[in-house]
Amino acid sequence: MAIKKADRARQFMPFAALTGYYEVIKQREKIIEPRKELSEDEAEILSSKLSKIQKGMLVTLTYYKEDCYETLTGLVSNIDSIYRTITIVKTKIAIDDIYDIEIKLDFM
């Protein structure tokens, strides 16, 4: 009896015997960076940039997440001055974790 093409192809599909193994390896490869402290001048410049940000603007943020710096570009969907967070699309970032902001003016 002939085997259907879909059934035959299924036998060659990749199989991950160790679930989560590749995630653990990826985490181990991550380089841990210490948090950088801003000087007074840098903190003042960052504060000035923060005051210019409005909902709907396109920005690029560099922020400290867990043990390294990450860069995220997207539209500002929320700014919460009470909880001191800024939300880029669906990623909520603490304002105290922000290292640098670049406001993109040419997105329209």
Order of alpha helices (4+ residues) and beta strands (2+ residues): alpha-alpha-alpha-beta-beta-beta-beta-beta
